[in-house]
Structures are given as structure tokens and as C-alpha cells.
């Protein structure tokens, strides 16, 4: 669960338990937001709810796709992704993993292919909400 985006993890942690008053408050906040957006945009509340639902569904699909791609990586490729997302450069990753820089480049190309990306920058952007610091610490301890 530690690889879930920070915002999603925070929301799940915040909503743990059966505190009905908190759920009711959130429902009221959502209703207020829907009404406000509908009024601002001159649309029906049903249209706004439909758009919110589609946006949420699309985000969930995107997260699921990223997780599936992550799962398709070898352990070494996952380590390279984590280090890239933690801001390390290729030569630093090679030193940390005690591998040749060419090996790191090969891993990166495989990663880019699996994620359908072209650069480390794109990879960092795609996974910007993932908590790689925590993952890296757990991986190092294993």
C-alpha cells in the first residue's frame, strides 16, 4: 500500500474506522461542492456528478495501469525507478547498485518501454505522487 499516491493514502488513512459523523460531514461537503460547481457552470447537479464520477474513474484507471506496469518490472528495474524518482542520476544509480552505467541505461530503456515513456523526466512526472523514499528504505532492509 505504500506505493499508493500520497493524496490517496492520506484520504484512506483519514477515513479509517466507522466514524459516521465524519462520513456525513464529507457527504455534506461533496453536496455543497457539487451545488457550487453546478451554479458556477450553469449546469445541472447531475451533470456535475457525472463529470466528477468520470474524472474519478479515469484517475483510478490511470493509477491501476501504473501499478500494473510497476508490477511488470523486475526487482532491479523497480530499484532503478525508485532511485530515478528520488532524484539520482544514472551514474549515481550505477554506484548505489554496484552496476555498470551501461547496465543502468539498459534497465532504463526497458523501463521506458514498459511504461511507454521516453525519459527519466517523464517517468518522474508519471510517478510523482508515489512514495519511493519509504519503498527504498523497506527494500534496503529486506
NUSEFI-272386 format. One record per residue: residue in one letter; chain; x, y, z of N, C-alpha, C, O in turn. Coordinates in pm, whole numbers, plus 32768, in hexadecimal, padded with zeros to 4 digits. Layout:
N
   code   unit   n_c1   n_c2   n_c3   ca_c1   ca_c2   ca_c3   c_c1   c_c2   c_c3   o_c1   o_c2   o_c3
      a      A      X      Y      Z       X       Y       Z      X      Y      Z      X      Y      Z
...
***
This chain:
142
   code   unit   n_c1   n_c2   n_c3   ca_c1   ca_c2   ca_c3   c_c1   c_c2   c_c3   o_c1   o_c2   o_c3
      x      A   8052   7F89   8000    8000    8000    8000   8056   807D   8000   8024   80E9   7FDF
      x      A   80D4   8073   8023    8129    80E9    8030   8147   812C   7FAB   8179   819C   7FAA
      x      A   812A   80EA   7F3B    8144    8129    7EBA   80CB   8177   7E88   80D5   81BB   7E21
      x      A   805C   8170   7ECD    7FE9    81C1    7EA5   8010   8254   7EA8   8061   827E   7EFB
      x      A   7FD6   82A2   7E50    7FF3    8332    7E53   7FD6   836B   7EDE   7F78   8343   7F21
      x      A   802A   83CB   7F06    801F    8406    7F8B   7F93   8438   7FAA   7F5F   8420   8017
      x      A   7F54   847C   7F4A    7ECF    84B4    7F63   7E69   8446   7F7C   7E14   8454   7FD4
      x      A   7E71   83D8   7F30    7E15    8369    7F43   7E2D   8325   7FC9   7DCF   8303   8010
      x      A   7EAD   8310   7FEB    7ECD    82D3    806D   7E9A   8329   80E0   7E63   82F5   8141
      x      A   7EAD   83AC   80D4    7E7F    8408    813D   7DE7   8400   814B   7DB4   83FF   81BB
      x      A   7DA0   83F9   80DC    7D0F    83F0    80E0   7CE3   836D   8120   7C86   836B   8171
      x      A   7D25   82FF   80FB    7D01    827E    8136   7D1E   827B   81CC   7CCE   8248   821A
      x      A   7D90   82B3   81F4    7DB2    82B8    8282   7D4E   830E   82CE   7D23   82EB   833C
      x      A   7D2A   837E   8293    7CCC    83DB    82D3   7C44   839B   82E6   7BFD   83BA   8346
      x      A   7C1F   8341   828B    7B99    8307    828E   7B92   827D   82CE   7B2E   8238   82C0
      x      A   7BFD   8255   8314    7BFA    81D4    8359   7B93   81D7   83C8   7B79   8240   8403
      x      A   7B58   8165   83E3    7AF9    815C    8450   7A6C   8174   8421   7A52   818C   83AB
      x      A   7A0F   816D   8480    7982    817A    8461   7948   81F9   849C   78D8   81F6   84D0
      x      A   798E   8265   8495    795F    82E2    84CD   78F5   831E   8470   7915   8363   840F
      x      A   7875   8302   848F    7808    832C    8437   77FE   83C3   842C   77D7   83F7   83C3
      x      A   781F   840B   8496    7815    849D    848E   7879   84D5   8429   785A   8536   83E4
      x      A   78F0   8499   8421    7953    84C6    83C0   7922   84AA   8332   7932   84FC   82D8
      x      A   78E6   8434   831E    78B2    8411    829B   7842   8471   8274   783C   849F   8202
      x      A   77EA   848F   82D2    777D    84ED    82B7   77B5   8576   8293   7785   85B6   8235
      x      A   7819   85A4   82DC    7856    8626    82BF   7891   8627   8233   7882   8689   81E9
      x      A   78D5   85BA   820E    790D    85B3    8187   789F   85B3   811E   78AD   85F3   80B5
      x      A   7832   856B   8139    77C1    856C    80DC   778B   85F9   80CB   776D   8624   805B
      x      A   777F   8641   8138    774F    86CB    8132   77AF   8724   80E3   7783   877B   8098
      x      A   7830   870E   80F5    7894    875C    80AB   788C   8740   8015   7899   879B   7FC3
      x      A   7876   86C2   7FF2    786A    869E    7F65   77ED   86DC   7F29   77F1   8714   7EBB
      x      A   777E   86D3   7F71    7701    870E    7F40   7711   87A4   7F2C   76E4   87DB   7EC7
      x      A   7750   87E6   7F8B    7767    8876    7F80   77BE   8896   7F07   77A3   88F4   7EBD
      x      A   7826   8847   7EF3    7880    885B    7E81   7836   8848   7DFD   7844   8898   7DA1
      x      A   77E6   87DE   7DF4    779A    87C3    7D79   773D   8838   7D5B   7735   8866   7CEA
      x      A   76F7   8866   7DC1    769A    88D7    7DAD   76E4   8954   7D80   76B5   899C   7D28
      x      A   7756   896E   7DBC    77A5    89E5    7D9A   77D5   89DE   7D09   77C8   8A3F   7CBE
      x      A   780D   896C   7CE2    7840    895C    7C59   77CD   8964   7BF5   77DB   89A5   7B8D
      x      A   775D   8925   7C13    76EA    8929    7BB8   76BB   89B8   7BA4   769F   89E2   7B34
      x      A   76B4   8A03   7C0F    7689    8A8E    7C06   76ED   8AE2   7BB5   76C5   8B30   7B5E
      x      A   776E   8AD1   7BD1    77D7    8B1C    7B8B   77D6   8AFF   7AF5   77EA   8B59   7AA4
      x      A   77BE   8A83   7AD2    77C4    8A5A    7A45   773D   8A5C   79FF   7734   8A42   7987
      x      A   76D5   8A7B   7A4A    7650    8A7E    7A0E   7623   89F6   79DC   75E3   89EB   7973
      x      A   7644   898E   7A28    7622    8905    7A02   75D0   88C4   7A70   75C5   88FA   7ADE
      x      A   7598   8852   7A52    754C    880A    7AB8   75AE   87C2   7B16   7620   87A6   7AF2
      x      A   757E   87A7   7B8E    75D1    875E    7BEF   75F0   86D1   7BBD   765C   869C   7BD7
      x      A   7591   8695   7B76    75A6    860F    7B40   7619   860E   7ADB   766A   85B1   7AD9
      x      A   7621   8676   7A87    768F    867F    7A26   7715   868C   7A6D   7778   864E   7A45
      x      A   7719   86DC   7AD5    7794    86EF    7B21   77BD   866C   7B65   7832   8647   7B63
      x      A   775E   8628   7BA0    777B    85A8    7BE1   77AF   8544   7B7B   780E   84F9   7B97
      x      A   7773   8541   7B05    77A1    84E8    7A9A   7831   8507   7A75   7883   84AC   7A66
      x      A   7851   8588   7A65    78DA    85AF    7A42   793C   858C   7AB1   79A9   855B   7A95
      x      A   7916   85A4   7B30    796C    8580    7BA1   7985   84E9   7BA3   79F5   84BC   7BBA
      x      A   791C   849D   7B8B    7928    840B    7B8B   7984   83DB   7B1C   79D9   8385   7B32
      x      A   7972   8413   7AA4    79CA    83EF    7A34   7A5B   8412   7A53   7AB5   83C3   7A38
      x      A   7A71   8487   7A8B    7AFA    84B1    7AAC   7B37   8453   7B13   7BAB   842B   7B06
      x      A   7AEA   842F   7B78    7B1B    83D2    7BDE   7B38   8349   7BA4   7B9D   830A   7BC5
      x      A   7ADF   831B   7B4D    7AF3    8299    7B0B   7B71   829A   7AB5   7BC0   823C   7AB9
      x      A   7B83   8305   7A67    7BFA    8311    7A12   7C7A   8312   7A66   7CDD   82D4   7A41
      x      A   7C76   8359   7AD7    7CEB    835D    7B2E   7D07   82D2   7B68   7D7B   82A8   7B6F
      x      A   7C9F   828C   7B90    7CB0    8205    7BC6   7CEA   81A7   7B5C   7D41   8156   7B7A
      x      A   7CB9   81B1   7AE1    7CEF    815F    7A75   7D82   817E   7A5B   7DD3   8123   7A45
      x      A   7DA4   81FE   7A5F    7E30    8227    7A49   7E89   81EF   7AB8   7EF6   81BB   7A9C
      x      A   7E5D   81F9   7B33    7EAA    81C4    7BA4   7EBB   812D   7B96   7F28   80F8   7BAC
      x      A   7E4F   80E8   7B71    7E55    8057    7B60   7EB6   8031   7AF1   7F02   7FD2   7AFE
      x      A   7EB4   807C   7A83    7F0F    8063    7A14   7FA1   8075   7A3F   7FF6   8023   7A1D
      x      A   7FBC   80E0   7A8A    8045    80F6    7ABB   8071   8085   7B18   80E3   8058   7B11
      x      A   8016   8058   7B6F    8037    7FEB    7BCB   8053   7F6A   7B7F   80AD   7F1E   7BA3
      x      A   8006   7F50   7B14    801E    7ED8    7AC3   80A5   7EDF   7A7E   80EE   7E7C   7A75
      x      A   80C6   7F54   7A4D    8149    7F65    7A0D   81B9   7F54   7A73   8220   7F16   7A56
      x      A   81A5   7F8B   7AEB    8207    7F7B    7B56   821B   7EE6   7B74   828D   7EB8   7B81
      x      A   81AD   7E9C   7B7D    81B4    7E0D    7B9B   81FA   7DBE   7B2C   822F   7D52   7B46
      x      A   81FC   7DF3   7AB1    823D    7DAD    7A42   82D6   7DBE   7A45   831D   7D79   79FC
      x      A   8307   7E18   7A99    8397    7E31    7AA1   83DC   7DC6   7AF4   83A2   7D8E   7B51
      x      A   8458   7DAB   7AD1    84AA    7D54    7B26   84CB   7DA2   7BA6   84B8   7E1C   7BAD
      x      A   84FC   7D5B   7C0A    8520    7D9E    7C87   858C   7E08   7C6E   8585   7E76   7CA6
      x      A   85EE   7DE8   7C1D    865B    7E47    7BFF   8622   7EC1   7BB6   864A   7F32   7BD3
      x      A   85C7   7EAB   7B59    8588    7F1D    7B14   8539   7F73   7B76   8539   7FEE   7B6A
      x      A   84F6   7F35   7BD6    84AF    7F82    7C3C   8510   7FD6   7C8D   84F2   8049   7CAE
      x      A   8583   7F9E   7CAE    85E8    7FEA    7CF6   8616   8063   7CA4   8626   80D1   7CDA
      x      A   862B   804E   7C24    8656    80BD    7BCD   85EA   8129   7BC8   8608   81A0   7BD1
      x      A   856C   80FF   7BBA    84FD    8160    7BB9   84FD   81AF   7C3B   84F3   822A   7C39
      x      A   8507   816A   7CAA    8505    81AE    7D2C   8575   8215   7D34   855E   8286   7D5F
      x      A   85EC   81F0   7D0D    865E    824B    7D15   864F   82C1   7CB4   8674   8332   7CD6
      x      A   861B   82A7   7C3D    8601    8315    7BDE   859D   8376   7C1C   85B1   83F0   7C19
      x      A   8531   8340   7C54    84C9    8394    7C8E   84F6   83DB   7D0E   84BB   843F   7D36
      x      A   855E   83A8   7D4C    8598    83EA    7DC0   8600   8453   7D98   863D   8493   7DED
      x      A   8612   8463   7D14    8667    84CF    7CE2   86F6   84AA   7CC1   8748   8502   7CA6
      x      A   8716   842A   7CC3    879F    8400    7CA3   87B7   83FF   7C0C   875B   83E9   7BBD
      x      A   8831   8418   7BE8    885A    8414    7B5B   888D   8387   7B3C   88A9   8338   7B96
      x      A   8898   8368   7ABC    88BF    82E0    7A92   8941   82B1   7AD3   8948   8241   7B03
      x      A   89A6   8306   7AD4    8A27    82DB    7B0B   8A1C   82C2   7BA2   8A5F   8269   7BD7
      x      A   89C7   830E   7BE8    89B1    82F7    7C76   896A   8273   7C8E   898A   8229   7CEB
      x      A   8909   8256   7C39    88BF    81D7    7C44   8920   8163   7C2E   891A   80FF   7C75
      x      A   8977   8171   7BCB    89DA    8108    7BB1   8A31   80F1   7C2D   8A4D   807E   7C50
      x      A   8A5A   815C   7C6E    8AAD    814F    7CE7   8A5E   810E   7D59   8A91   80B4   7D9C
      x      A   89E3   813A   7D6E    8990    8105    7DDB   8976   8071   7DC9   897E   8023   7E28
      x      A   8955   804A   7D4D    8932    7FBE    7D31   89AB   7F68   7D0D   899D   7EF0   7CF5
      x      A   8A20   7FA6   7D09    8A9D    7F63    7CE5   8A8B   7F1C   7C5D   8AA1   7EA4   7C50
      x      A   8A64   7F6C   7BFC    8A52    7F3D    7B73   8A99   7F9C   7B15   8AB7   800D   7B3A
      x      A   8AB3   7F6E   7A9D    8AF0    7FC5    7A37   8A88   802B   7A08   8A11   800B   7A00
      x      A   8AB2   80A4   79E9    8A54    8109    79B7   8A06   80D8   793C   8993   80FE   792A
      x      A   8A44   8086   78E8    89FF    8050    7873   898C   7FF4   789C   8925   7FEF   785A
      x      A   899F   7FAC   790A    8936    7F54    793D   88BF   7FA7   796C   884C   7F84   7953
      x      A   88DC   8015   79AF    8871    806F    79DC   8826   80A6   7963   87AB   80AD   7964
      x      A   886F   80CC   78FB    882F    80FF    7881   87D5   8095   7842   8769   80B4   7811
      x      A   8802   8018   7843    87B0    7FAB    780D   8732   7F9A   785F   86C5   7F8C   7828
      x      A   8740   7F9B   78E4    86C9    7F92    793A   8669   8005   791D   85F0   7FF1   7913
      x      A   869F   807D   790F    864A    80F1    78F5   85FF   80E3   7871   8589   8105   7868
      x      A   8642   80B2   780C    85FE    80A0    778B   858D   803C   7798   8520   8051   7761
      x      A   85A5   7FCF   77E1    853A    7F6C    77F9   84C6   7FAB   7845   8451   7F92   7827
      x      A   84E6   7FFD   78A8    8480    8042    78F7   842F   80A0   789F   83B4   80A0   78A4
      x      A   8474   80F0   7850    8430    814E    77F7   83D3   8102   7798   8362   812E   777E
      x      A   8401   8092   7764    83AE    8042    7709   8330   8010   7752   82C1   8017   771C
      x      A   8342   7FDD   77CA    82D0    7FA6    7815   826C   8012   783E   81F4   7FF8   7845
      x      A   829D   808B   7859    8245    80F8    7881   821B   814F   780A   81CE   81AD   7818
      x      A   824E   812D   7794    8232    817B    771B   825A   820E   772E   820D   8269   7710
      x      A   82D3   8222   7760    830A    82A7    7779   838E   82B5   772F   83C4   8253   76FB
      x      A   83C3   8330   772C    8440    8347    76E2   84B2   837A   7737   8524   837F   7708
      x      A   8497   83A1   77B4    8504    83DD    7802   84EE   83CB   7897   8480   83AA   78C5
      x      A   8559   83E2   78E1    8550    83DE    7974   84F2   844A   79A7   84A9   8436   7A08
      x      A   84F4   84BB   7965    849B    8529    798C   8409   84FE   7980   83BA   8517   79DC
      x      A   83E4   84BF   7912    835B    848F    7900   8338   8427   796A   82C8   8424   799C
      x      A   8398   83D1   798B    8381    836B    79F1   8368   83AD   7A78   830A   8388   7ABF
      x      A   83BA   8410   7A9C    83A6    8457    7B1B   831E   849C   7B1F   82DB   849B   7B86
      x      A   82F5   84D6   7AB0    8272    8517    7AAB   8200   84B2   7AB9   819F   84CC   7B01
      x      A   820C   8441   7A76    81A2    83DB    7A7B   8190   83A4   7B08   8121   8381   7B30
      x      A   81FE   839B   7B54    81FA    835D    7BD9   8213   83C3   7C49   823D   839D   7CB7
      x      A   81F9   8441   7C2E    821B    84AC    7C8C   81D7   849F   7D14   820A   84D3   7D77
      x      A   8166   845D   7D1B    811E    8452    7D9A   813F   83D2   7DE7   810B   83BC   7E55
      x      A   8195   837F   7DB0    81B8    8302    7DF3   8225   831C   7E5B   827B   8372   7E49
      x      A   8220   82D1   7EC7    827E    82E3    7F36   82F3   8281   7F28   82F3   8215   7F63
      x      A   8356   82A9   7EDA    83C8    8252    7EC4   842B   8254   7F37   8478   81F5   7F47
      x      A   842D   82BD   7F86    8488    82C1    7FF8   8467   824E   8058   84C0   8207   8086
      x      A   83E8   823D   8075    83BD    81D0    80CD   83D7   8149   808C   8406   80EC   80CF
      x      A   83B8   813D   800A    83CF    80BE    7FC4   8463   809B   7FC6   8488   8028   7FE1
      x      A   84B8   80FD   7FAB    8548    80E4    7FA6   857B   80B5   802D   85CB   8057   8035
      x      A   854E   80F5   8098    857A    80CD    811E   8551   803D   813B   85A0   7FEE   816F
      x      A   84D6   801A   8119    84A7    7F90    8131   84F4   7F2D   80D9   8515   7EBF   8105
      x      A   8511   7F55   805E    855B    7EFD    8004   85E9   7EE6   8038   861D   7E77   8030
      x      A   8626   7F4E   806C    86B0    7F44    809F   86B5   7EEA   811A   871A   7EA6   8130
      x      A   864A   7EE7   8169    8648    7E97    81E2   862A   7E04   81C6   8646   7DAC   8218
      x      A   85F0   7DEA   8151    85C9    7D60    812F   8641   7D0B   810A   8632   7C95   80EB
***
